Amino acid sequence: MLYQTADDWRAAPRRRVVLFAMSGLGKTHVSSMLRDAGGWFHYSIDYRIGTRYMGEYIADNAKREAMKNPFLRELLLTDSIYIGSNITFRNLTPVSTYLGKPGDPALGGLPMDTYRRRQEQFRRAEERALLDTGYFIDRAEDLYGYPHFICDTGGSICEWVDADDPDDPILTELSRVALPVWIRGTEAHTEELIRRFDKAPKPMAYQPEFLNACWEEYLAEKGVDEARVDPDGFIRWTYARALAHRQPRYEAMARNWGVTVEASDMATVRDEADFVEIIAAALPA
């Protein structure tokens, strides 16, 4: 690991971490807090995905819808209007909207082939954004003078890596430049995340094998064909399974490549000093 002991971490003139966890356990909150306090560069993987690697897909999808309207079509064809997404660290809706949900088009769903294609686009984008971490560490210091760096990953990072492979390219690169930190939730956190998701289901990215297995099982259980699937019904049904699927993958990432911090402890962080001590407590003395 980049920091072998708690003292190494405390004494480091440059602290660099990669946070990973289920969405909703405080990665972005802590990252934003450190950024706002000064001295820390906040690298959002989802923001990088939406602006650098999927920006054209997102904008073209919006233009495709606009072209269905004769008034907007004429303005687009004459370059009279501009259509783009307004992605921010706190508003990543354009990315999730583009990912979409599979199922009945009348209910806002996508054909499964289209959905799988967008999932694959997202996978490639996330892998590239993760591999850009070292570049942004150097850029943050060289260009802006930030000594410290926090990478705020998406919940799907565990879908694209093999934590038991000592040569995994993404984890090898991340651990070379920063300390991977898993924010581990409890069963109570999981129940709360499921409750929140049930109220407002949002698109997610899935490992292809997991997605295909869930899709086939859902069609068989509900006795429907693809065109009659309720999109929100499917992703609600899948969510708890996705969390259970990801848990051991996060565990392996922390065990083989980084450290673990409890979500309840991370929730107590009020400032940089708190954050430094919580990470120190997870490292060997």
N, C-alpha and C positions, 0 to 999 in steps of 0.2 A: 504494500500500500504506500501511497505518497507520504503519509505520516505514520510512522511506526508506533509511536507512543503518544500519550496525552501531552507530555511535555513538548514533544516535537510539534504538535499541533498548536499549542499555546504560544510557543516561541517563534512560530513561522512568520516571516515578514510578509508572506503571500499565502493566504488561505483560499483553497479552491475546493468546492464541493459540488457533487451532482446529487440532487434529491430525487428519489423515486418512491412511488407509493400509488395506491388507488387514488383516483381523482376525488377530491373532497376532503383530504386529510391534512391540508395546510401548506402544501408546497409553495403555491403562488403567494399565499398570505405572508409566509416567512420571507420569501424572496423579495417581495415588494417592501416589506418592513426594512430589510437590510439595505436595499437600494435607496429608499427614501432617507435613511440615516446617513448616507454618504459613505464612500470608500468601497462599496461593493457594486460590481457590474452584474446585472440581472439578465441572464440569457434564457429566454423562454423558447423551448423547443417548438411548442405549438405556434407561437408567433412567427418563428422562422419558417415553419412549414407553410403557413398561410401567406406569407409575404414573398418568400424566395422560391419555394418549390411547387406550390399549388396555386399561386396567384392567378396565372393565366387560365387554369381550369375553372377556377371560381368565377372570374370575370366573364369568361366565354359562356359559362352556363347561364349567367344573368343576361348576357346579350342574346342568347338563344331564346330565352323567354320573352325578352323585349321585342325580338323580331316577329313574334306572333301578333303584335299590335301594329296595325298599319301606320299609325301616327308615329310611334317610336321607331319603327322600321325605317321610315323615310329619314328621320333625323340621324339614325345610326349610319345609314348608307351615304349620307352627305357629310359625315364627320361633324355634325352639329351638336351632338351631345357626347358625353363621356360616361361610361359605366365602369365602376370599380368597386372593390370592397373596402370598407372602413374597419380594418382589423386593428385592435389594440391588445395590450396585455390582458385587459379585463373584458374584452369583447371579442371572443374567438368564434362567434356564431357563424360567420361566413364559411368557416372550415367545416363545422358540424352539419350545417345546412347542405353543403355540397355533398358530403358523405351520404346523407340521406338514410332512408330506411327501406328495406325491401317489402314488397307486397302490392296490394291493390292500388293502381294509379288513382282511382276515384277517391281514395283516402290519403292521397299524398305519397304513395309508395313508388318505389322504383322497380323495374324488371330486374330479376336476380342477376342476369348477365351484366347489366349496367352497374348494379350495386357491387358486384365482385370486381369489376374493372376499377371503380373508384376506390375500393378497399386496397387494391394493388397499387394504385397511384399513391395513396396515403402511406402505405408501407415503405415504398421507395423514398418518399419524401422524408419520412421520419428517420429512416436510416441515415440519409444524407445529412439531415439537420443534426443528428447526434454526432456524426463524424466531423462536423464543423466546430465542435466544442473547443478543441485545441486552438483553432484559428481565432475564435472569438476571445479566448483567454489572452492570446498575444495581442490582438487588436485592442482589447479593453485597456491593457497596460500601455502599449506603445502610443496609441492615439489619444486616450483620455486620461491616462495616469492612474487607473484603478488598480490598487494592489490586490484586492480580493475579488473573488468571482463565485457566483452561485448559478448553477444550471438547473432550471426548473423543467423537469421532463414531463411528458404526458403519461397517463396511466398505462398506455399500451406499449411502453418500452420493453416490457418483459415478453411480449409476443414475438419479437424479432431477434432475440438473442438466445444462445444456449449457454447458460451459466455453468454447466458442467464441462464445457469445452474450454480447456486452458488457452486455446488459440482463438477463441471467439473474437472476431475483428472489432466489433463495437465495444465490448467490455474491455478488451485489451487497450484500446485507444482511450476510453474514458478513464480507466484506472491509471493510465500513464500520466494524465494531466490533472487529475482531480481525485478527491476521495468520494466514492459512491456511498450514499447514506440512504438506508431504507427507513421510511417512517411507517412503523408497524401499527396497524389498528387492532382493536379488540373485536370480539363478536358483537359487542354493543355498537361499535362504530359501523360494522358491516350492516347490522339491522337498520341503523339510521340512514345509511347511504341507500339501502334498498327502498326504505320508506320515501326518501326524497326523490329517488328516481321514479318510483311508481306515480308520484304526483306530477312529475315533469320529465318524461322519458326523452333522452337525448341520444343522437347517433353516437356510435362507438366504432372503434377499429378492432378487428378480431384476427387472430391467427387463422389462416385459410382452413386448416384441418378442423379446428374447433367450430368455425362458422358452418362448414358443410355438414358436420355431424349434428349441430343444433338445428339447422334448417330441415334436414331430412326427418329428424325426430319430431319437430314441431308439426310438419305437414302430416305425418302419420298419426300423431296424437290428436290433432284437431280435425283430421279427415277432410282437409281442404287442398286445393291445388294452389300453385304459386300465385295466380292472378287474384285469388280470393283471400289472401292473407291480410289480416289487419296489421299494418306496419307497427303501430304502437304496441299492439298485443304481442307481436313477436319479440321486440326488443325488451319489453318488460319481462317476458318469459325467460329471455336469455340472460338478463342482467345478473341475477344471483348465481347462475351457472358460470358466468364470466368471472365473477369475483372469486369463486371457488377454484376455477381453473388458474387464475393468476397468482393466488396466494403462494403455492409451493414454488412458483417461478421466481417471485420476489424473494422468498426465503433463500433460494439457491444463489441468487445474485448477491445478497448480503453475506451469506456464509462464505462464498468463494472469492468475492471481489471487494467487499466493503465492510460497513458496520451497520448496526441496527439501533434506531432510536425509537422509543415508544411515542405514539401519537399524543398520548396524554401529557408527556413531558414536553414535546415540541409545542403543544398548545399553551404552555406557560411562558414561552419566550416573549419578552417585552422589549429587548434591545440586543445589540451585538454581543455584549458581555454574556448575557444569558445563552445566546446561541453558541458561543465559543465553549462555554462550560458544558452544555449538553452534549456537544460533539466530543469533547474531551472525555467525558464520562463513558462514552461508548468505545474508546480506544484503550489498548493495554496501558497500565500504569507505567 
